[in-house]
Amino acid sequence: MTVQMEWAEKYRPGTLSDVVGHKKPIEDLRKWGDSWVHGTPEVKAVILHGQAGIGKTSSAHAMAADYGWEVIELNASDQRTAGVIEKVAGSASQMRTLTGMSGRRLIILDEADNLHGTSDSGGARAIIDVIKNTSQPIILIANDIYGISSTLRALCLEIKFPAIQARSMIPALREIAKAEGLVCGVGMLEKIAENADGDFRSAVNDLQAVSMGRTEIRLEDISTAERDNKESVFRVVGKIFRGKSVKSALEASYTLDETPEDLIQWIDENLPQQYKDKDEEKITPDIVEAYGYLSRADRFLGRVRRRQNYRMWRYASMLMTGGTVVSKSRLRGGGFEKYQPPSLWRRMGQIRSRRNMRDNIASKIGAHSHESMRYSRTELAFVYSRLLEDDDYAAQVVAILDLDPDELVQLTGNKKLTKRLQEVYDRSRSLRPESDEGPAFFTPPAEKARISKKGPDQLSLDSLMSVKPAVKEPVSPNEDSSGYDPDLSSVSDTGAAPACDSNSGTASGSGVNSSRKSVQRKPQKTLFDF
Ligand SMILES: Nc1ncnc2c1ncn2[C@@H]1O[C@H](COP(=O)(O)OP(=O)(O)OP(=O)(O)O)[C@@H](O)[C@H]1O
């Protein structure tokens, strides 16, 4: 059997012109590259940041190729202590190149938002010193810009790589399919691009997975693959819970078209039911022991996610499959066993629909306030939700934004439509633009009378809308004292085993942005508290 090279690797862009999407970030990167042509510029380092799989690392390497620079790379899997950084990057930043290609060497530091772990202690400090003293260009790569200290950020140019739009991915996927001699049915590439959620690496991986053993792919192949896969998961989970052999459970997991991230969810979901004792509610020692193994497996999964070092998946697989098998003190059950799909996926489905609703509300707020979706979501939604607490304004806000009852519940942070919200909603109906009483942009007489009683200092709705926090830049969820989570990132990546890696999590963000201090936030539930 020949092992196929991963397409994501095979089609990694070799030059900046081949990077998909990201017109503006690439322009900025080129400008910075040009600034090195005639000496050492003032800004010696850039931070490329954005979600995983969108081309940050590829762009850094493509840039080196375009400018004829050598590359020195320090990955997160390397021990990035202050000593190592100073030794590798420090000397690289001072020395002339061996080949003398263009006299420059680019230092790439991956996962720069993960410099605080034990192995990286002192790493951030060392990078700051290296940047200050370097005569060579440095690129830091990070998923989360807020995981980098402000002192380090102040020395760098920040270039944000946004999620890649599906419409930009489609032509690039088509090129890959063409190069692989693949015939793609109508809508196939569009579906893959949409499913990828802005992550081009996922899109390329999905295209490769669905085309395995085929020269032609159609939309139906995706659903058939999903169905076949479900059957094989039941078989593998059965081998883990019913079998006695570690080897066969592990080997079965290798045949699975699921990642260990998914398999651990299946084991986690079914373990308590499978290893309980008949008619007893008690947690058995088998369950405790098996969860011990799952928790250790989960630590490896966390490391894979952070370091993108997929070799560690095998340890995770071994621990979750073999560990569950050896924790079994005796074989249980018989006959047909029904396994439950992971409830995390159900929860993720629910979260997805709330996320869609959240975006819908943000786009309505954006349309009314003439602000971006992101700003509406991260900042203005809070303002509007506070207005909804005020009986004078609530109905107008609902009418102006044209909220439906579900959106009203979500924006106010309630769990259900309370009596008050129902009344607000009912009142809003007569204020809607299409109602007989005219658009809500005009304060109805009854409301006006009530407002005028409060005197000239009473803020009008429009003036309230125009109030903005001093700084428009979105703030890290970590820094938010109200605990809201604009990107729903509080949902655990696996949510499976009870353990968490001590290295996980980004900087704790203890300092509260001064601009936010000025906005007094009540610890209430809002649109973003999921
Ligand atoms: N914008 C892009 N243009 C072309 N290929 C891309 C792009 N983004 C991702 N890819 C593909 O995905 C693979 C992974 O990309 P890359 O490593 O550059 O992503 P990244 O943003 O650095 O992700 P991570 O944060 O996980 O390291 C590349 O080998 C390439 O095939």
Ligand as a Chemical Component Dictionary entry (heavy atoms), coordinates in Angstrom:
data_LIG
# 
_chem_comp.id                   LIG 
_chem_comp.type                 NON-POLYMER 
_chem_comp.pdbx_formal_charge   0 
_chem_comp.three_letter_code    LIG 
# 
loop_
_chem_comp_atom.comp_id 
_chem_comp_atom.atom_id 
_chem_comp_atom.alt_atom_id 
_chem_comp_atom.type_symbol 
_chem_comp_atom.charge 
_chem_comp_atom.model_Cartn_x 
_chem_comp_atom.model_Cartn_y 
_chem_comp_atom.model_Cartn_z 
_chem_comp_atom.pdbx_ordinal 
LIG N1  N1  N 0 -4.203 30.981 2.912  1  
LIG C1  C1  C 0 -3.744 29.797 2.488  2  
LIG N2  N2  N 0 -3.316 29.654 1.235  3  
LIG C2  C2  C 0 -2.865 28.483 0.782  4  
LIG N3  N3  N 0 -2.807 27.366 1.534  5  
LIG C3  C3  C 0 -3.226 27.454 2.792  6  
LIG C4  C4  C 0 -3.699 28.668 3.337  7  
LIG N4  N4  N 0 -4.062 28.453 4.599  8  
LIG C5  C5  C 0 -3.827 27.172 4.872  9  
LIG N5  N5  N 0 -3.327 26.555 3.784  10 
LIG C6  C6  C 0 -3.020 25.125 3.699  11 
LIG O1  O1  O 0 -3.110 24.616 5.016  12 
LIG C7  C7  C 0 -1.849 24.135 5.458  13 
LIG C8  C8  C 0 -1.585 24.682 6.831  14 
LIG O2  O2  O 0 -1.351 26.071 6.742  15 
LIG P1  P1  P 0 -0.455 26.854 7.789  16 
LIG O3  O3  O 0 0.392  25.911 8.551  17 
LIG O4  O4  O 0 0.207  27.962 7.075  18 
LIG O5  O5  O 0 -1.596 27.425 8.713  19 
LIG P2  P2  P 0 -1.443 28.260 10.052 20 
LIG O6  O6  O 0 -2.388 29.403 9.938  21 
LIG O7  O7  O 0 -0.023 28.574 10.318 22 
LIG O8  O8  O 0 -2.014 27.227 11.096 23 
LIG P3  P3  P 0 -1.463 26.853 12.566 24 
LIG O9  O9  O 0 -1.803 28.022 13.428 25 
LIG O10 O10 O 0 -2.239 25.635 12.891 26 
LIG O11 O11 O 0 0.001  26.584 12.444 27 
LIG C9  C9  C 0 -0.833 24.559 4.432  28 
LIG O12 O12 O 0 0.087  23.542 4.192  29 
LIG C10 C10 C 0 -1.638 24.818 3.194  30 
LIG O13 O13 O 0 -1.745 23.652 2.415  31 
# 
loop_
_chem_comp_bond.comp_id 
_chem_comp_bond.atom_id_1 
_chem_comp_bond.atom_id_2 
_chem_comp_bond.value_order 
_chem_comp_bond.pdbx_ordinal 
LIG N1  C1  SING 1  
LIG C1  N2  SING 2  
LIG C1  C4  DOUB 3  
LIG N2  C2  DOUB 4  
LIG C2  N3  SING 5  
LIG N3  C3  DOUB 6  
LIG C3  C4  SING 7  
LIG C3  N5  SING 8  
LIG C4  N4  SING 9  
LIG N4  C5  DOUB 10 
LIG C5  N5  SING 11 
LIG N5  C6  SING 12 
LIG C6  O1  SING 13 
LIG C6  C10 SING 14 
LIG O1  C7  SING 15 
LIG C7  C8  SING 16 
LIG C7  C9  SING 17 
LIG C8  O2  SING 18 
LIG O2  P1  SING 19 
LIG P1  O3  DOUB 20 
LIG P1  O4  SING 21 
LIG P1  O5  SING 22 
LIG O5  P2  SING 23 
LIG P2  O6  DOUB 24 
LIG P2  O7  SING 25 
LIG P2  O8  SING 26 
LIG O8  P3  SING 27 
LIG P3  O9  DOUB 28 
LIG P3  O10 SING 29 
LIG P3  O11 SING 30 
LIG C9  O12 SING 31 
LIG C9  C10 SING 32 
LIG C10 O13 SING 33 
# 
